[in-house]
Amino acid sequence: MLSLVQRLILEARLKNTRKRKAQAWGKRYLCLFTCLTSRAVHLEIAYGLDTDLFLIVFCQMASRQGFPEEKMP
């Protein structure tokens, strides 16, 4: 049985191959967001370590889960 992280990685690979079959594989990074109140965990896949790419992932998370009231450094 695959873990949640393994399933997300496989799903990302399948989406990548469907969209860009001719393009070479690149690194993917997993962003982990946790809620301190409910202890919920949200995972998003980032395609790089740039600030712009992180902000895109953060906005995707906020659009699904709602914008956080407090952020920890």
SVG drawing of the C-alpha trace seen along z (x, -y; Angstrom):
<svg xmlns="http://www.w3.org/2000/svg" viewBox="-11 -37 27 39">
<polyline fill="none" stroke="black" stroke-width="0.4" points="0.0,0.0 1.4,-3.4 1.7,-6.2 0.1,-9.6 3.4,-11.2 4.1,-8.4 0.7,-8.7 1.1,-12.5 4.5,-12.0 3.1,-9.4 0.1,-11.7 2.5,-14.6 4.6,-12.4 1.5,-11.2 0.3,-14.7 3.7,-15.8 4.0,-13.0 0.6,-13.7 1.3,-17.4 4.9,-17.3 5.9,-13.9 8.9,-15.3 10.3,-17.3 12.9,-15.9 12.1,-15.2 13.0,-17.9 13.1,-18.1 9.9,-18.5 9.6,-19.8 6.9,-19.1 5.5,-22.0 4.0,-21.0 1.5,-23.3 0.1,-22.5 -2.7,-24.0 -1.7,-24.7 -5.4,-24.7 -6.8,-21.6 -3.5,-19.9 -4.6,-19.4 -1.8,-18.8 -1.9,-20.2 0.7,-19.1 1.4,-21.0 4.0,-20.2 6.4,-23.0 8.5,-22.9 11.4,-24.9 12.8,-26.7 12.2,-30.3 10.2,-32.8 7.8,-33.3 7.1,-29.5 6.5,-29.3 4.1,-32.2 2.2,-30.4 2.0,-27.2 1.0,-29.3 -1.8,-31.0 -3.0,-27.6 -3.2,-26.3 -4.9,-29.5 -7.5,-29.2 -8.4,-25.6 -8.1,-25.9 -8.7,-29.7 -6.1,-32.3 -4.5,-31.8 -5.1,-34.3 -1.6,-33.9 1.6,-32.8 4.6,-31.4 8.1,-32.3"/>
</svg>
